[in-house]
């Protein structure tokens, strides 16, 4: 049997967190984003998509196969 792999999302913090609300900073930290222009890779799940939606003005998202 073939194992189905989930899609991956590459999330890059493109804007600084300074001057933004504490919940937005906490969401970025929960995603593993601490410094500008750093990227993390997460599985494409509804939870991760919701977190991205909360800080969509601070991040860039790319889909990886």
PDB file of N, H, CA, C and O in Angstrom:
ATOM      1  N   UNK A   1       0.826  -1.185   0.000  1.00  0.00           N
ATOM      2  CA  UNK A   1       0.000   0.000   0.000  1.00  0.00           C
ATOM      3  C   UNK A   1       0.869   1.246   0.000  1.00  0.00           C
ATOM      4  O   UNK A   1       1.924   1.301   0.631  1.00  0.00           O
ATOM      5  N   UNK A   2       0.395   2.229  -0.719  1.00  0.00           N
ATOM      6  H   UNK A   2      -0.462   2.185  -1.231  1.00  0.00           H
ATOM      7  CA  UNK A   2       1.085   3.501  -0.742  1.00  0.00           C
ATOM      8  C   UNK A   2       0.646   4.344   0.443  1.00  0.00           C
ATOM      9  O   UNK A   2      -0.542   4.424   0.757  1.00  0.00           O
ATOM     10  N   UNK A   3       1.605   4.966   1.090  1.00  0.00           N
ATOM     11  H   UNK A   3       2.570   4.901   0.835  1.00  0.00           H
ATOM     12  CA  UNK A   3       1.278   5.841   2.202  1.00  0.00           C
ATOM     13  C   UNK A   3       1.028   7.240   1.650  1.00  0.00           C
ATOM     14  O   UNK A   3       1.869   7.792   0.940  1.00  0.00           O
ATOM     15  N   UNK A   4      -0.119   7.806   1.974  1.00  0.00           N
ATOM     16  H   UNK A   4      -0.802   7.357   2.551  1.00  0.00           H
ATOM     17  CA  UNK A   4      -0.461   9.132   1.480  1.00  0.00           C
ATOM     18  C   UNK A   4       0.223  10.183   2.351  1.00  0.00           C
ATOM     19  O   UNK A   4       0.087  10.170   3.574  1.00  0.00           O
ATOM     20  N   UNK A   5       0.953  11.085   1.717  1.00  0.00           N
ATOM     21  H   UNK A   5       1.064  11.096   0.723  1.00  0.00           H
ATOM     22  CA  UNK A   5       1.645  12.133   2.456  1.00  0.00           C
ATOM     23  C   UNK A   5       0.826  13.421   2.403  1.00  0.00           C
ATOM     24  O   UNK A   5       0.246  13.766   1.374  1.00  0.00           O
ATOM     25  N   UNK A   6       0.794  14.103   3.509  1.00  0.00           N
ATOM     26  H   UNK A   6       1.265  13.822   4.345  1.00  0.00           H
ATOM     27  CA  UNK A   6       0.059  15.360   3.578  1.00  0.00           C
ATOM     28  C   UNK A   6       0.849  16.463   2.893  1.00  0.00           C
ATOM     29  O   UNK A   6       2.079  16.434   2.847  1.00  0.00           O
ATOM     30  N   UNK A   7       0.120  17.434   2.364  1.00  0.00           N
ATOM     31  H   UNK A   7      -0.879  17.458   2.401  1.00  0.00           H
ATOM     32  CA  UNK A   7       0.788  18.588   1.771  1.00  0.00           C
ATOM     33  C   UNK A   7       1.489  19.367   2.869  1.00  0.00           C
ATOM     34  O   UNK A   7       1.070  19.366   4.026  1.00  0.00           O
ATOM     35  N   UNK A   8       2.542  20.016   2.487  1.00  0.00           N
ATOM     36  H   UNK A   8       2.882  20.017   1.546  1.00  0.00           H
ATOM     37  CA  UNK A   8       3.317  20.819   3.424  1.00  0.00           C
ATOM     38  C   UNK A   8       3.168  22.292   3.061  1.00  0.00           C
ATOM     39  O   UNK A   8       2.993  22.636   1.892  1.00  0.00           O
ATOM     40  N   UNK A   9       3.240  23.154   4.065  1.00  0.00           N
ATOM     41  H   UNK A   9       3.382  22.875   5.015  1.00  0.00           H
ATOM     42  CA  UNK A   9       3.204  24.595   3.859  1.00  0.00           C
ATOM     43  C   UNK A   9       4.501  25.200   4.364  1.00  0.00           C
ATOM     44  O   UNK A   9       4.921  24.930   5.489  1.00  0.00           O
ATOM     45  N   UNK A  10       5.131  26.010   3.543  1.00  0.00           N
ATOM     46  H   UNK A  10       4.790  26.229   2.629  1.00  0.00           H
ATOM     47  CA  UNK A  10       6.312  26.756   3.963  1.00  0.00           C
ATOM     48  C   UNK A  10       5.830  28.150   4.339  1.00  0.00           C
ATOM     49  O   UNK A  10       5.318  28.886   3.495  1.00  0.00           O
ATOM     50  N   UNK A  11       5.995  28.512   5.610  1.00  0.00           N
ATOM     51  H   UNK A  11       6.411  27.914   6.295  1.00  0.00           H
ATOM     52  CA  UNK A  11       5.499  29.782   6.136  1.00  0.00           C
ATOM     53  C   UNK A  11       6.696  30.658   6.469  1.00  0.00           C
ATOM     54  O   UNK A  11       7.582  30.248   7.219  1.00  0.00           O
ATOM     55  N   UNK A  12       6.724  31.869   5.911  1.00  0.00           N
ATOM     56  H   UNK A  12       6.004  32.203   5.301  1.00  0.00           H
ATOM     57  CA  UNK A  12       7.823  32.802   6.118  1.00  0.00           C
ATOM     58  C   UNK A  12       7.293  34.070   6.768  1.00  0.00           C
ATOM     59  O   UNK A  12       6.309  34.645   6.302  1.00  0.00           O
ATOM     60  N   UNK A  13       7.938  34.506   7.839  1.00  0.00           N
ATOM     61  H   UNK A  13       8.737  34.038   8.217  1.00  0.00           H
ATOM     62  CA  UNK A  13       7.578  35.757   8.498  1.00  0.00           C
ATOM     63  C   UNK A  13       8.200  36.905   7.700  1.00  0.00           C
ATOM     64  O   UNK A  13       9.423  37.039   7.649  1.00  0.00           O
ATOM     65  N   UNK A  14       7.353  37.731   7.079  1.00  0.00           N
ATOM     66  H   UNK A  14       6.360  37.622   7.121  1.00  0.00           H
ATOM     67  CA  UNK A  14       7.870  38.795   6.212  1.00  0.00           C
ATOM     68  C   UNK A  14       7.760  40.177   6.849  1.00  0.00           C
ATOM     69  O   UNK A  14       8.377  41.123   6.360  1.00  0.00           O
ATOM     70  N   UNK A  15       7.001  40.313   7.912  1.00  0.00           N
ATOM     71  H   UNK A  15       6.500  39.544   8.309  1.00  0.00           H
ATOM     72  CA  UNK A  15       6.868  41.588   8.606  1.00  0.00           C
ATOM     73  C   UNK A  15       7.279  41.401  10.058  1.00  0.00           C
ATOM     74  O   UNK A  15       7.140  40.311  10.615  1.00  0.00           O
ATOM     75  N   UNK A  16       7.778  42.454  10.661  1.00  0.00           N
ATOM     76  H   UNK A  16       7.890  43.339  10.208  1.00  0.00           H
ATOM     77  CA  UNK A  16       8.204  42.415  12.046  1.00  0.00           C
ATOM     78  C   UNK A  16       7.004  42.277  12.982  1.00  0.00           C
ATOM     79  O   UNK A  16       5.905  42.737  12.672  1.00  0.00           O
ATOM     80  N   UNK A  17       7.228  41.649  14.109  1.00  0.00           N
ATOM     81  H   UNK A  17       8.120  41.276  14.360  1.00  0.00           H
ATOM     82  CA  UNK A  17       6.170  41.480  15.100  1.00  0.00           C
ATOM     83  C   UNK A  17       6.061  42.672  16.041  1.00  0.00           C
ATOM     84  O   UNK A  17       5.069  42.803  16.759  1.00  0.00           O
ATOM     85  N   UNK A  18       7.060  43.537  16.047  1.00  0.00           N
ATOM     86  H   UNK A  18       7.866  43.431  15.464  1.00  0.00           H
ATOM     87  CA  UNK A  18       7.008  44.678  16.960  1.00  0.00           C
ATOM     88  C   UNK A  18       5.869  45.615  16.555  1.00  0.00           C
ATOM     89  O   UNK A  18       5.666  45.897  15.374  1.00  0.00           O
ATOM     90  N   UNK A  19       5.149  46.077  17.539  1.00  0.00           N
ATOM     91  H   UNK A  19       5.314  45.847  18.498  1.00  0.00           H
ATOM     92  CA  UNK A  19       4.030  46.966  17.288  1.00  0.00           C
ATOM     93  C   UNK A  19       2.719  46.258  17.016  1.00  0.00           C
ATOM     94  O   UNK A  19       1.704  46.914  16.784  1.00  0.00           O
ATOM     95  N   UNK A  20       2.717  44.928  17.037  1.00  0.00           N
ATOM     96  H   UNK A  20       3.541  44.395  17.226  1.00  0.00           H
ATOM     97  CA  UNK A  20       1.491  44.174  16.813  1.00  0.00           C
ATOM     98  C   UNK A  20       0.948  43.649  18.137  1.00  0.00           C
ATOM     99  O   UNK A  20       1.649  43.636  19.149  1.00  0.00           O
ATOM    100  N   UNK A  21      -0.288  43.225  18.114  1.00  0.00           N
ATOM    101  H   UNK A  21      -0.857  43.235  17.292  1.00  0.00           H
ATOM    102  CA  UNK A  21      -0.963  42.773  19.319  1.00  0.00           C
ATOM    103  C   UNK A  21      -0.359  41.482  19.864  1.00  0.00           C
ATOM    104  O   UNK A  21       0.196  40.675  19.118  1.00  0.00           O
ATOM    105  N   UNK A  22      -0.477  41.305  21.166  1.00  0.00           N
ATOM    106  H   UNK A  22      -0.927  41.960  21.772  1.00  0.00           H
ATOM    107  CA  UNK A  22       0.083  40.132  21.839  1.00  0.00           C
ATOM    108  C   UNK A  22      -0.464  38.810  21.285  1.00  0.00           C
ATOM    109  O   UNK A  22       0.314  37.870  21.122  1.00  0.00           O
ATOM    110  N   UNK A  23      -1.776  38.692  20.986  1.00  0.00           N
ATOM    111  H   UNK A  23      -2.408  39.455  21.119  1.00  0.00           H
ATOM    112  CA  UNK A  23      -2.255  37.426  20.408  1.00  0.00           C
ATOM    113  C   UNK A  23      -1.617  37.099  19.059  1.00  0.00           C
ATOM    114  O   UNK A  23      -1.410  35.927  18.742  1.00  0.00           O
ATOM    115  N   UNK A  24      -1.304  38.121  18.261  1.00  0.00           N
ATOM    116  H   UNK A  24      -1.472  39.073  18.518  1.00  0.00           H
ATOM    117  CA  UNK A  24      -0.646  37.888  16.979  1.00  0.00           C
ATOM    118  C   UNK A  24       0.787  37.439  17.189  1.00  0.00           C
ATOM    119  O   UNK A  24       1.273  36.563  16.474  1.00  0.00           O
ATOM    120  N   UNK A  25       1.465  38.024  18.156  1.00  0.00           N
ATOM    121  H   UNK A  25       1.070  38.736  18.737  1.00  0.00           H
ATOM    122  CA  UNK A  25       2.827  37.598  18.478  1.00  0.00           C
ATOM    123  C   UNK A  25       2.824  36.161  18.986  1.00  0.00           C
ATOM    124  O   UNK A  25       3.710  35.379  18.642  1.00  0.00           O
ATOM    125  N   UNK A  26       1.836  35.809  19.801  1.00  0.00           N
ATOM    126  H   UNK A  26       1.116  36.444  20.081  1.00  0.00           H
ATOM    127  CA  UNK A  26       1.739  34.455  20.344  1.00  0.00           C
ATOM    128  C   UNK A  26       1.461  33.442  19.237  1.00  0.00           C
ATOM    129  O   UNK A  26       1.992  32.331  19.266  1.00  0.00           O
ATOM    130  N   UNK A  27       0.645  33.810  18.275  1.00  0.00           N
ATOM    131  H   UNK A  27       0.214  34.712  18.251  1.00  0.00           H
ATOM    132  CA  UNK A  27       0.343  32.913  17.156  1.00  0.00           C
ATOM    133  C   UNK A  27       1.591  32.667  16.321  1.00  0.00           C
ATOM    134  O   UNK A  27       1.860  31.535  15.921  1.00  0.00           O
ATOM    135  N   UNK A  28       2.351  33.719  16.057  1.00  0.00           N
ATOM    136  H   UNK A  28       2.133  34.640  16.382  1.00  0.00           H
ATOM    137  CA  UNK A  28       3.594  33.569  15.293  1.00  0.00           C
ATOM    138  C   UNK A  28       4.573  32.674  16.055  1.00  0.00           C
ATOM    139  O   UNK A  28       5.223  31.816  15.458  1.00  0.00           O
ATOM    140  N   UNK A  29       4.680  32.869  17.359  1.00  0.00           N
ATOM    141  H   UNK A  29       4.152  33.566  17.845  1.00  0.00           H
ATOM    142  CA  UNK A  29       5.581  32.050  18.165  1.00  0.00           C
ATOM    143  C   UNK A  29       5.127  30.589  18.178  1.00  0.00           C
ATOM    144  O   UNK A  29       5.958  29.681  18.144  1.00  0.00           O
ATOM    145  N   UNK A  30       3.830  30.365  18.227  1.00  0.00           N
ATOM    146  H   UNK A  30       3.155  31.103  18.255  1.00  0.00           H
ATOM    147  CA  UNK A  30       3.308  28.992  18.216  1.00  0.00           C
ATOM    148  C   UNK A  30       3.610  28.298  16.888  1.00  0.00           C
ATOM    149  O   UNK A  30       3.775  27.079  16.844  1.00  0.00           O
ATOM    150  N   UNK A  31       3.682  29.067  15.819  1.00  0.00           N
ATOM    151  H   UNK A  31       3.548  30.058  15.854  1.00  0.00           H
ATOM    152  CA  UNK A  31       4.048  28.501  14.522  1.00  0.00           C
ATOM    153  C   UNK A  31       5.553  28.279  14.403  1.00  0.00           C
ATOM    154  O   UNK A  31       6.014  27.593  13.490  1.00  0.00           O
ATOM    155  N   UNK A  32       6.320  28.863  15.334  1.00  0.00           N
ATOM    156  H   UNK A  32       5.946  29.420  16.075  1.00  0.00           H
ATOM    157  CA  UNK A  32       7.770  28.713  15.294  1.00  0.00           C
ATOM    158  C   UNK A  32       8.461  29.857  14.583  1.00  0.00           C
ATOM    159  O   UNK A  32       9.625  29.743  14.198  1.00  0.00           O
ATOM    160  N   UNK A  33       7.748  30.962  14.408  1.00  0.00           N
ATOM    161  H   UNK A  33       6.803  31.054  14.721  1.00  0.00           H
ATOM    162  CA  UNK A  33       8.304  32.123  13.723  1.00  0.00           C
ATOM    163  C   UNK A  33       8.733  33.152  14.760  1.00  0.00           C
ATOM    164  O   UNK A  33       7.902  33.702  15.483  1.00  0.00           O
ATOM    165  N   UNK A  34      10.033  33.406  14.827  1.00  0.00           N
ATOM    166  H   UNK A  34      10.708  32.959  14.240  1.00  0.00           H
ATOM    167  CA  UNK A  34      10.547  34.324  15.834  1.00  0.00           C
ATOM    168  C   UNK A  34      11.284  35.509  15.227  1.00  0.00           C
ATOM    169  O   UNK A  34      11.313  36.584  15.826  1.00  0.00           O
ATOM    170  N   UNK A  35      11.880  35.338  14.055  1.00  0.00           N
ATOM    171  H   UNK A  35      11.857  34.465  13.568  1.00  0.00           H
ATOM    172  CA  UNK A  35      12.640  36.407  13.413  1.00  0.00           C
ATOM    173  C   UNK A  35      12.135  36.622  11.989  1.00  0.00           C
ATOM    174  O   UNK A  35      11.657  35.695  11.334  1.00  0.00           O
ATOM    175  N   UNK A  36      12.252  37.853  11.532  1.00  0.00           N
ATOM    176  H   UNK A  36      12.640  38.606  12.063  1.00  0.00           H
ATOM    177  CA  UNK A  36      11.835  38.206  10.182  1.00  0.00           C
ATOM    178  C   UNK A  36      12.674  37.442   9.151  1.00  0.00           C
ATOM    179  O   UNK A  36      13.866  37.210   9.351  1.00  0.00           O
ATOM    180  N   UNK A  37      12.033  37.063   8.059  1.00  0.00           N
ATOM    181  H   UNK A  37      11.065  37.252   7.897  1.00  0.00           H
ATOM    182  CA  UNK A  37      12.635  36.325   6.936  1.00  0.00           C
ATOM    183  C   UNK A  37      13.073  34.914   7.298  1.00  0.00           C
ATOM    184  O   UNK A  37      13.896  34.328   6.595  1.00  0.00           O
ATOM    185  N   UNK A  38      12.545  34.364   8.365  1.00  0.00           N
ATOM    186  H   UNK A  38      11.876  34.839   8.936  1.00  0.00           H
ATOM    187  CA  UNK A  38      12.790  32.960   8.713  1.00  0.00           C
ATOM    188  C   UNK A  38      11.567  32.145   8.306  1.00  0.00           C
ATOM    189  O   UNK A  38      10.440  32.638   8.340  1.00  0.00           O
ATOM    190  N   UNK A  39      11.800  30.905   7.923  1.00  0.00           N
ATOM    191  H   UNK A  39      12.716  30.504   7.895  1.00  0.00           H
ATOM    192  CA  UNK A  39      10.722  30.047   7.443  1.00  0.00           C
ATOM    193  C   UNK A  39      10.614  28.785   8.269  1.00  0.00           C
ATOM    194  O   UNK A  39      11.594  28.314   8.847  1.00  0.00           O
ATOM    195  N   UNK A  40       9.412  28.245   8.316  1.00  0.00           N
ATOM    196  H   UNK A  40       8.616  28.628   7.846  1.00  0.00           H
ATOM    197  CA  UNK A  40       9.155  26.955   8.945  1.00  0.00           C
ATOM    198  C   UNK A  40       8.255  26.163   7.999  1.00  0.00           C
ATOM    199  O   UNK A  40       7.570  26.738   7.153  1.00  0.00           O
ATOM    200  N   UNK A  41       8.264  24.859   8.148  1.00  0.00           N
ATOM    201  H   UNK A  41       8.820  24.392   8.835  1.00  0.00           H
ATOM    202  CA  UNK A  41       7.421  23.986   7.335  1.00  0.00           C
ATOM    203  C   UNK A  41       6.482  23.230   8.264  1.00  0.00           C
ATOM    204  O   UNK A  41       6.912  22.615   9.240  1.00  0.00           O
ATOM    205  N   UNK A  42       5.193  23.285   7.947  1.00  0.00           N
ATOM    206  H   UNK A  42       4.843  23.784   7.154  1.00  0.00           H
ATOM    207  CA  UNK A  42       4.173  22.590   8.723  1.00  0.00           C
ATOM    208  C   UNK A  42       3.275  21.811   7.772  1.00  0.00           C
ATOM    209  O   UNK A  42       3.188  22.129   6.586  1.00  0.00           O
ATOM    210  N   UNK A  43       2.613  20.796   8.296  1.00  0.00           N
ATOM    211  H   UNK A  43       2.684  20.537   9.259  1.00  0.00           H
ATOM    212  CA  UNK A  43       1.615  20.058   7.519  1.00  0.00           C
ATOM    213  C   UNK A  43       0.413  20.963   7.273  1.00  0.00           C
ATOM    214  O   UNK A  43       0.093  21.821   8.096  1.00  0.00           O
ATOM    215  N   UNK A  44      -0.240  20.769   6.151  1.00  0.00           N
ATOM    216  H   UNK A  44       0.021  20.073   5.483  1.00  0.00           H
ATOM    217  CA  UNK A  44      -1.407  21.569   5.793  1.00  0.00           C
ATOM    218  C   UNK A  44      -2.632  21.003   6.504  1.00  0.00           C
ATOM    219  O   UNK A  44      -3.293  20.095   5.999  1.00  0.00           O
ATOM    220  N   UNK A  45      -2.924  21.550   7.678  1.00  0.00           N
ATOM    221  H   UNK A  45      -2.387  22.287   8.088  1.00  0.00           H
ATOM    222  CA  UNK A  45      -4.079  21.116   8.462  1.00  0.00           C
ATOM    223  C   UNK A  45      -4.975  22.319   8.717  1.00  0.00           C
ATOM    224  O   UNK A  45      -4.525  23.458   8.592  1.00  0.00           O
ATOM    225  N   UNK A  46      -6.240  22.086   9.074  1.00  0.00           N
ATOM    226  H   UNK A  46      -6.606  21.161   9.175  1.00  0.00           H
ATOM    227  CA  UNK A  46      -7.138  23.208   9.369  1.00  0.00           C
ATOM    228  C   UNK A  46      -6.646  24.075  10.532  1.00  0.00           C
ATOM    229  O   UNK A  46      -6.872  25.285  10.533  1.00  0.00           O
ATOM    230  N   UNK A  47      -5.989  23.484  11.502  1.00  0.00           N
ATOM    231  H   UNK A  47      -5.805  22.501  11.501  1.00  0.00           H
ATOM    232  CA  UNK A  47      -5.469  24.243  12.636  1.00  0.00           C
ATOM    233  C   UNK A  47      -4.388  25.220  12.186  1.00  0.00           C
ATOM    234  O   UNK A  47      -4.410  26.394  12.554  1.00  0.00           O
ATOM    235  N   UNK A  48      -3.447  24.730  11.389  1.00  0.00           N
ATOM    236  H   UNK A  48      -3.429  23.776  11.089  1.00  0.00           H
ATOM    237  CA  UNK A  48      -2.367  25.579  10.885  1.00  0.00           C
ATOM    238  C   UNK A  48      -2.934  26.657   9.969  1.00  0.00           C
ATOM    239  O   UNK A  48      -2.505  27.809  10.028  1.00  0.00           O
ATOM    240  N   UNK A  49      -3.895  26.295   9.123  1.00  0.00           N
ATOM    241  H   UNK A  49      -4.244  25.359   9.074  1.00  0.00           H
ATOM    242  CA  UNK A  49      -4.521  27.282   8.229  1.00  0.00           C
ATOM    243  C   UNK A  49      -5.204  28.393   9.036  1.00  0.00           C
ATOM    244  O   UNK A  49      -5.148  29.561   8.651  1.00  0.00           O
ATOM    245  N   UNK A  50      -5.840  28.037  10.139  1.00  0.00           N
ATOM    246  H   UNK A  50      -5.886  27.088  10.452  1.00  0.00           H
ATOM    247  CA  UNK A  50      -6.481  29.038  10.993  1.00  0.00           C
ATOM    248  C   UNK A  50      -5.471  29.971  11.624  1.00  0.00           C
ATOM    249  O   UNK A  50      -5.714  31.173  11.730  1.00  0.00           O
ATOM    250  N   UNK A  51      -4.327  29.423  12.048  1.00  0.00           N
ATOM    251  H   UNK A  51      -4.129  28.446  11.961  1.00  0.00           H
ATOM    252  CA  UNK A  51      -3.276  30.257  12.629  1.00  0.00           C
ATOM    253  C   UNK A  51      -2.704  31.209  11.583  1.00  0.00           C
ATOM    254  O   UNK A  51      -2.442  32.377  11.871  1.00  0.00           O
ATOM    255  N   UNK A  52      -2.513  30.699  10.369  1.00  0.00           N
ATOM    256  H   UNK A  52      -2.726  29.751  10.135  1.00  0.00           H
ATOM    257  CA  UNK A  52      -2.016  31.543   9.281  1.00  0.00           C
ATOM    258  C   UNK A  52      -3.016  32.657   8.992  1.00  0.00           C
ATOM    259  O   UNK A  52      -2.624  33.799   8.750  1.00  0.00           O
ATOM    260  N   UNK A  53      -4.293  32.332   9.018  1.00  0.00           N
ATOM    261  H   UNK A  53      -4.612  31.404   9.214  1.00  0.00           H
ATOM    262  CA  UNK A  53      -5.327  33.327   8.739  1.00  0.00           C
ATOM    263  C   UNK A  53      -5.292  34.472   9.748  1.00  0.00           C
ATOM    264  O   UNK A  53      -5.565  35.617   9.386  1.00  0.00           O
ATOM    265  N   UNK A  54      -4.964  34.185  10.997  1.00  0.00           N
ATOM    266  H   UNK A  54      -4.743  33.255  11.291  1.00  0.00           H
ATOM    267  CA  UNK A  54      -4.901  35.217  12.034  1.00  0.00           C
ATOM    268  C   UNK A  54      -3.767  36.208  11.802  1.00  0.00           C
ATOM    269  O   UNK A  54      -3.867  37.374  12.184  1.00  0.00           O
ATOM    270  N   UNK A  55      -2.681  35.741  11.171  1.00  0.00           N
ATOM    271  H   UNK A  55      -2.599  34.794  10.861  1.00  0.00           H
ATOM    272  CA  UNK A  55      -1.536  36.627  10.951  1.00  0.00           C
ATOM    273  C   UNK A  55      -1.179  36.709   9.466  1.00  0.00           C
ATOM    274  O   UNK A  55      -0.009  36.840   9.108  1.00  0.00           O
ATOM    275  N   UNK A  56      -2.182  36.632   8.620  1.00  0.00           N
ATOM    276  H   UNK A  56      -3.133  36.526   8.911  1.00  0.00           H
ATOM    277  CA  UNK A  56      -1.945  36.596   7.171  1.00  0.00           C
ATOM    278  C   UNK A  56      -1.255  37.846   6.651  1.00  0.00           C
ATOM    279  O   UNK A  56      -0.612  37.795   5.603  1.00  0.00           O
ATOM    280  N   UNK A  57      -1.368  38.970   7.356  1.00  0.00           N
ATOM    281  H   UNK A  57      -1.890  39.011   8.208  1.00  0.00           H
ATOM    282  CA  UNK A  57      -0.711  40.207   6.927  1.00  0.00           C
ATOM    283  C   UNK A  57       0.775  40.233   7.308  1.00  0.00           C
ATOM    284  O   UNK A  57       1.495  41.151   6.917  1.00  0.00           O
ATOM    285  N   UNK A  58       1.233  39.244   8.059  1.00  0.00           N
ATOM    286  H   UNK A  58       0.648  38.498   8.377  1.00  0.00           H
ATOM    287  CA  UNK A  58       2.628  39.191   8.506  1.00  0.00           C
ATOM    288  C   UNK A  58       3.438  38.099   7.824  1.00  0.00           C
ATOM    289  O   UNK A  58       4.666  38.101   7.912  1.00  0.00           O
ATOM    290  N   UNK A  59       2.777  37.167   7.147  1.00  0.00           N
ATOM    291  H   UNK A  59       1.779  37.166   7.075  1.00  0.00           H
ATOM    292  CA  UNK A  59       3.463  35.991   6.625  1.00  0.00           C
ATOM    293  C   UNK A  59       3.227  35.807   5.126  1.00  0.00           C
ATOM    294  O   UNK A  59       2.285  36.350   4.547  1.00  0.00           O
ATOM    295  N   UNK A  60       4.115  35.024   4.523  1.00  0.00           N
ATOM    296  H   UNK A  60       4.880  34.583   4.993  1.00  0.00           H
ATOM    297  CA  UNK A  60       3.948  34.553   3.148  1.00  0.00           C
ATOM    298  C   UNK A  60       3.893  33.027   3.213  1.00  0.00           C
ATOM    299  O   UNK A  60       4.656  32.410   3.957  1.00  0.00           O
ATOM    300  N   UNK A  61       3.008  32.427   2.450  1.00  0.00           N
ATOM    301  H   UNK A  61       2.388  32.928   1.846  1.00  0.00           H
ATOM    302  CA  UNK A  61       2.793  30.979   2.496  1.00  0.00           C
ATOM    303  C   UNK A  61       2.986  30.384   1.113  1.00  0.00           C
ATOM    304  O   UNK A  61       2.454  30.885   0.122  1.00  0.00           O
ATOM    305  N   UNK A  62       3.767  29.291   1.063  1.00  0.00           N
ATOM    306  H   UNK A  62       4.199  28.884   1.868  1.00  0.00           H
ATOM    307  CA  UNK A  62       3.969  28.540  -0.175  1.00  0.00           C
ATOM    308  C   UNK A  62       3.576  27.091   0.076  1.00  0.00           C
ATOM    309  O   UNK A  62       3.853  26.545   1.144  1.00  0.00           O
ATOM    310  N   UNK A  63       2.934  26.472  -0.898  1.00  0.00           N
ATOM    311  H   UNK A  63       2.709  26.915  -1.766  1.00  0.00           H
ATOM    312  CA  UNK A  63       2.600  25.049  -0.794  1.00  0.00           C
ATOM    313  C   UNK A  63       3.754  24.220  -1.322  1.00  0.00           C
ATOM    314  O   UNK A  63       4.323  24.521  -2.371  1.00  0.00           O
ATOM    315  N   UNK A  64       4.093  23.172  -0.586  1.00  0.00           N
ATOM    316  H   UNK A  64       3.631  22.927   0.266  1.00  0.00           H
ATOM    317  CA  UNK A  64       5.126  22.233  -1.018  1.00  0.00           C
ATOM    318  C   UNK A  64       4.468  20.884  -1.217  1.00  0.00           C
ATOM    319  O   UNK A  64       3.567  20.512  -0.465  1.00  0.00           O
ATOM    320  N   UNK A  65       4.908  20.157  -2.213  1.00  0.00           N
ATOM    321  H   UNK A  65       5.640  20.460  -2.823  1.00  0.00           H
ATOM    322  CA  UNK A  65       4.335  18.845  -2.495  1.00  0.00           C
ATOM    323  C   UNK A  65       4.862  17.786  -1.571  1.00  0.00           C
ATOM    324  O   UNK A  65       4.475  16.623  -1.681  1.00  0.00           O
TER     325      UNK A  65
END
